[in-house]
Amino acid sequence: MNDPNEMGLFPNEPKGPRNGCFIIFAVLAATALFFWLFQDALF
């Protein structure tokens, strides 16, 4: 996480599959965090 390029913040310099994995992980983490924080409101 020291190099911003490894975090997928700069799509102009793709790092191969690692970028895709980070994006998928970020989406899943955000979704899980959202449901965890708002589970009382949703259910």
N, C-alpha and C positions, 0 to 999 in steps of 0.2 A: 504494500500500500504506500510505499515511499515514492514510487514513480507513478504519477497520475495516468500515464499511458497504460499501465497495467490494470488500472481500474476501469478502463473503457470510456474515459471522459473525452477522449479525442478520437472520434471515428475515422479521422483522416489518416491515422496511423494504426491500422488494425494489427493486433498481435495474434491473429489466427483464431482457433477455437476458444482461446482463453477469454476473448472479449464476449463471445456469445454466452459462455458459461457464467460470466459475471453478470450479464444482463438478466439471464434467466434466474440466477440466484437472487439478484436484487428485487426482481418482480415478486418472486415467491416469498422472500423475507418481508417485503412491504405488505403483501396481502396477509400473511400470517400475523404480522404485527397489528395490522388494522383490525382483523377479527378478534385478536386477543384483547386489544384496548376497548373495542366497542361491542364486545359480546353481550354485555349487560343491556346495552341499548337495543341491539338487534334482536336479542331473544328475551 
